[in-house]
């Protein structure tokens, strides 16, 4: 029995956080609050929650669906090209308690707003009173400091995510600082990343990285090494242009490039691929993976059963990915760019063709 979400026709000041939040369409489906189905059947228990304000997010990132200057009313804007229905926070907490046995990970996403910290704290408390599912925060560095971060840790938040997105300072400046209503600062983001690492410890902080914002392969892969050296997880996204955003007419990253970066990230993370075994041309494009190491060679032959191409996300209690965010990097009608389930044999045949490994394996 599907219970449709309450219809919330008027947008009053009372329908903002912390009393109201938005949840992803996939989350609404998982909690049986909205009807719908995925293009393939798979278990889904990662609930994604987004703060909501009448004046929206005060940042203005060139690629983001919630950008301040993107045309349209805030309540009608998409985020990562999916719908985010508005729901009462108490109702949501009760609903999650009813379905707690199938929940794998909860994540509250902040926006850049003066009330984001205090509202995140209140929402987290409400949820923690009802369910003990592992809970992450995707934070907005401009509104935070050490004291505020510590308050989340003390409340039981077990992982922190930071949407750095652009992996080089130049690309960050172009799309997040030097914009009509910008002001986001590269150094501020790294200050909060480093503070989070100090408070939460190793492998409890993750950084969102987006392929396709104008960075080079070398910049992306260098960022992976920097994060791993500091025991911080990079989570990988493929740029997925939002209509009417300033980057709405940009292309997605070419599929072969995307697959190769997925594979290299996996080899670094799980198999110790060394920097000197990766080659780039003079414009920073990946052109060589040295597989003289027998272990690496075997991994590439088997492609680890599809694991390199699965969604990055915070884990469930068993250590498996608990937040699989289906359709975060692609449309339902498009090729799966990251898989919220283990790719099937037919998927792997396609992936092998997309990788064109014979061009870069030496």
N, C-alpha and C positions, 0 to 999 in steps of 0.2 A: 504494500500500500504506500503510494507516494503522497506525501503531504507537501503541497506547493508552498513556497515561501509567501509570507504575508505580503499583500500588495501595499506598497508605501508610495502613495501618489503625491503627497505634498512634501516638499523639502523644507522643513522648519529647522530652527536652531536646535531643537531637541533630537534631531536625527543625525547627530554627529557623535564622534567618539568622545568619551568612552562608552556611552550608552548604546551606540550603534557602530557596527563595523561592516566592511564588505568582505565577502568570501568568494573564492574563485568558483566558477561554474562547476568545475570538477569536484570541488569540496561539497558544494550544494547537492550534487548528484550522489556522492558517497554517503552523505548523511540523510539521504532520502528526503530532502527538502525541496527538490526540484527534479522533474523527470528529464530523461535524456540517456544517451548511451555513447560509449566510445566506439571507434571504428573497429577495434578488436577488444575482445573480453580479456580483462586482467584485473587482479586485485588492486584496489587503490585505497589507501588509508591516510594519506598525507593531507592535512587540512591547512590551507593557506588563508590567512586573515590579513586584511589591509585596513589601516586607519582611514577614517572618513571625516572630512571637513567641508563646510559649505564653500570655502575659498580654495580648497584643494591643496595640492603640494605647491610650495612656494619656490621650488627649484624650477629650472627651465632647460633641462637636458635635451639636446637636439634630437635624440632618437626615442625619447620616452613618450608613451601614450598619455601620461599624466602631466606632461610639461605645461607650465603656467601659460605659455602663449599658444599652445595648440588650440585651434578653433573648437568652439562648442562648450556647452555647460559641463562643469566638472563631473556631475553625477552621470553624464552620458558618455564619458570618456572610457575607452578600454585601457587595459594594462596588459602588456605582453600579448596583445591582440585576442584577449578572451574577455568575456563578460564577468563582472564582479557584483553580484546582487547584494543589496543592502539588507542587513538583518539585525534584529535586536540582540545585543550582546548576551543578556541573561538567557534569552531563548536559545542562542547558539550554545552556550555552556551546558544547558540542560540537554540539548540534543546530542552533544558530544558525549555526555555522561551515559546517555541511553545506548550509544553505539561504541562505547569505549573499547570493546573487545576487538574491533576491527581497525582501530586507529593505530597508525604506525609512527607518526610524527606531526607535531603542531608547529606552525611558524607564524609569528605576528610580524608584519612588515610596516615599518614606520614610513612616513613621508616627512619632508622638510617643513615643519610647522612648529610654532612656539609652544603648542600644547602636547607635542608628540611624546615627550618623556613622561610627563605625569599621567597621560592617558594610557600609554603602554603599560605603565606600572599597575594601574587600576585594572586594566583588562587582564593582565597576567594573573593578578591576585584572584579575580573572579574565576578564571579558568582553572587555576591550581586548586581551588576549593572543590571543584567538581571532578576533575580527571588528573591522573598522574602520568599520562602519555608524555614522552620526552618532548620538551618545548624549546624551540629556537626563536631568536629575534633577528630580523634583518633590519639593521639600524641605520639611522640618518646621522652621520658624524657631526654636522654643524650644530645639532641641538644637544650634544652630549659632552661629558667630561668624566674624569675618573670616578668621582663620587656617584654620579648617576649610573655608570656602568657597574660599579660595585653593588648598587642597590638591586640591580637585576640578578646578579650572581647570588646575592643573599636570598633572593626570592625563589631561587630554584631553577632559573633559566640555565640549561646545560650546554647550549652552544650559541655562539654569536656569529652572524654573517654580516659582511660589509659589501655593498654593491659598488665596488671600485669601477667595474665595467671596462673602462679604458686602461690599458696596461702600461702605457707610457705617459709621461708628464705632458708631452706635446699633444697627444691625442685627447687626453683629459681636458687640457686647456681649451682645445678647439671646440669640443662638444659640451663641456660642462661649466666652463668658467667664462670664456669669451662669447657669451650668448646674450640675447636681449635682456633677460632678467636672471643673469647668472650670479656668481659669487662663490660657487663651490671651489674649494682649494685642495690641490693635490697634497700639500703638506698636512693639512687638517685631517684628511682621510687616513694618511699613514700614521699620524699621531694616535688616532683612535684605534687603528688596527694594532699598533704596538701596545697600547694600554690594555686592549682586550686580551692580547696574548699573555701579558703579565698576570692578569686577573684570572683568566680561565685555564691557562696552562696549555701544554702541547696538544695539538690535534683537536682543539675545542673551538677554534676560530676558522671560519671559511671566508674566502674572498671570491665574489662573482667576477668572472672575466668573460668578455664578449668578443668573439671572433667576428670581424667585419666592420669595425669602426674606423679603419684606416691605419691600423697598426701593421707592422711587419710580422712574419712568422718568427723571426729572431727575437723581437720584442716580447711576443707572447710566450715563447719557450723560455727566455731568460727570466720572465716573471714567475713561471712555474718553478724554476730552480731556486729563485730567491725565497719563495714561499715555503717550499719543502725544506730548505735549509733552516728555516725558522719554525718548522713543525706547524705550519698553517696550510690548510687545504685550499687549493684553487678549485672552484666549481666552474664548469665550462658551459657557456651559452653560445648559440649561433644568432647573430644579428637577424632580426625578423622585423622588417620595416612597418611602422605604424602609419596607416593612411593619414594624411593631412599634417603629420609631424614635419619638422624641417628636414628630416632625412627620409621622408616617406617615399622618395623616388630613388633611393639608393638600392642597389642589388644586394641580395643575400650573398654571403661568401660562397664562392664556387665549391661544389660538393666535394671535389677531390681534395682541395685545400683543407676543408673542414675535417674530413675523415683522417687525413694525415696528422693533423694537430691532435685529434682525439687519440690516435694510436701512440704518438710520441708522449703525450701526457701520461698515458697508461704505463708505458715502458719506463718512464722516469719514476712514477709513483710506486709501482709494484715490482719492478725488475732492475732498478738501479742503472738505467741507461745513462752513460756519462756524457758530459757536454762535448768532449772532444770526439765523440762518435756521431755527432750531428753536424752536417755541413750546410752552409747557406751561400747563396750567390751574393753579388755586390749590392743588391737591393734588399737583402735580408730575407729572401725567399728560401724555404726549405728545399734542398736539392739532393741530400744524401743522408741515409741512415746506415752506419757501418755495423753490420751484423756478424762480424768476425767472432764475437762472443757466442759460444754455442747455445747458451741459455736463451739469449735474445733471439737468435735464429729460430729456435724451436717455438718460442712464443709467437713470432710473426707467422710461422707456418700454420700454427693452430689458431692464431688471433684470439687466444684465451676464451674460446667459446662465446665470443660476442661481448664480453665484459667491457672492453674499451669503448663500446658504442652505446652503452647504457647511460641513463641520466645520472649526473652527479647530484647528490643531495645528502642532507643530514641523515644519520642512521636511525634505525629502530632499535629496540632493546636487544636484538640478536646480532646487531652489527651490519645488517643489510640496509640498502638505501630505503629510508622511510618516507622521503619526500621526493616523489617522482615527477611532479608538475607536468603532466601530459600536455602537449601542444604549446609548451613555453617557447620553443625555438622554431616552430613550423606550424602551418595550417593543417587541419585534419585531412584535407584533400592532397597534401604534399607528402613526399618521402619522409619517413621518420628520420629526423636528424639525430636525436638521442632517443633511446628506446626505454619506455617505462616498464619494460619486461625484458626477459632474455630473448634476443633475436632468434628467429627460427632459421632453419637451414636455407630456406629460400631468401630470407633477408641477408644472410651471410654471403650468398652468391652475388647479390647486388652490391653489397659493401666491398667485396673483393674487387669487383669491376670498377667501382668508384675510386678505390685507393690507387690503382695503377702503380702497384708497388715495384714493378719491374723498372720503372723510371728512376727510382730513388734508392733501391737496395743495392749496396756495394759490398 
